[in-house]
Amino acid sequence: MKTVTIHAAKTQLSKLLAEVEAGEEIVVARGKEPIAKLVPFRAPAAKQRVAGRLKGKISIGPEFFEPLPEEELEAWGQ
């Protein structure tokens, strides 16, 4: 891990970002006190979707598949 001052970070930002892209972690300090850390961005991994995960937890009755009443269809403009 590398430590740089605020002034060095401002004047060498492109170089520091290239180092961060290469995997380096850089601490930015005000004097000798660390105030920030530059680290590579890692996008969160997409969660794997599993088919049937709710099986047995919910149910859909046969009335779900019945046609809607006329007044309901009219309310939807059909």
C-alpha positions as CSV (number, residue, x, y, z in Angstrom):
1,M,0.0,0.0,0.0
2,K,1.3,3.4,-1.0
3,T,0.7,6.7,0.8
4,V,0.7,10.1,-1.0
5,T,-0.1,13.6,0.1
6,I,-3.1,15.5,-1.2
7,H,-0.9,17.7,-3.3
8,A,0.7,14.6,-4.9
9,A,-2.7,13.1,-5.5
10,K,-3.9,16.2,-7.3
11,T,-0.8,16.5,-9.5
12,Q,-0.5,12.8,-10.3
13,L,-4.1,11.6,-10.3
14,S,-3.9,9.9,-13.7
15,K,-0.8,8.0,-12.7
16,L,-2.3,7.0,-9.4
17,L,-5.5,5.8,-11.1
18,A,-3.4,3.7,-13.4
19,E,-1.7,2.1,-10.4
20,V,-5.1,1.5,-8.8
21,E,-6.4,-0.2,-12.0
22,A,-3.3,-2.5,-11.7
23,G,-4.5,-3.5,-8.2
24,E,-2.5,-1.1,-6.0
25,E,-4.3,0.5,-3.0
26,I,-3.3,4.1,-2.4
27,V,-3.8,6.1,0.8
28,V,-4.2,9.9,0.5
29,A,-3.0,11.8,3.6
30,R,-3.2,15.3,4.9
31,G,0.3,15.6,6.3
32,K,0.8,12.3,8.0
33,E,-2.9,11.6,8.8
34,P,-4.6,9.3,6.3
35,I,-8.0,10.7,5.1
36,A,-8.9,8.5,2.1
37,K,-8.1,5.4,0.2
38,L,-8.1,4.8,-3.5
39,V,-9.0,1.1,-4.3
40,P,-10.0,-0.6,-7.5
41,F,-13.7,-0.6,-8.3
42,R,-15.3,-4.1,-8.2
43,A,-18.8,-4.3,-9.5
44,P,-21.0,-6.5,-7.2
45,A,-21.5,-10.0,-8.5
46,A,-24.9,-10.7,-9.9
47,K,-26.9,-13.1,-7.8
48,Q,-27.6,-16.4,-9.4
49,R,-31.3,-16.9,-9.9
50,V,-32.7,-20.3,-9.0
51,A,-35.9,-21.5,-10.6
52,G,-38.4,-23.0,-8.2
53,R,-37.0,-21.3,-5.2
54,L,-40.5,-20.5,-3.9
55,K,-42.0,-23.9,-4.6
56,G,-44.3,-24.9,-1.8
57,K,-44.2,-21.4,-0.3
58,I,-46.9,-19.8,-2.5
59,S,-49.8,-21.2,-4.5
60,I,-52.0,-19.9,-7.3
61,G,-55.6,-21.1,-7.3
62,P,-57.5,-22.1,-10.4
63,E,-59.5,-18.9,-10.2
64,F,-56.4,-17.0,-11.3
65,F,-56.8,-18.5,-14.8
66,E,-60.5,-17.7,-15.1
67,P,-61.6,-14.9,-17.4
68,L,-62.1,-11.5,-15.7
69,P,-65.7,-10.3,-15.1
70,E,-67.1,-7.8,-17.7
71,E,-67.0,-4.9,-15.2
72,E,-63.3,-5.5,-14.6
73,L,-62.5,-5.6,-18.3
74,E,-64.5,-2.4,-18.8
75,A,-62.5,-0.7,-16.0
76,W,-59.3,-1.6,-17.9
77,G,-60.8,-0.2,-21.2
78,Q,-61.1,-3.5,-23.0
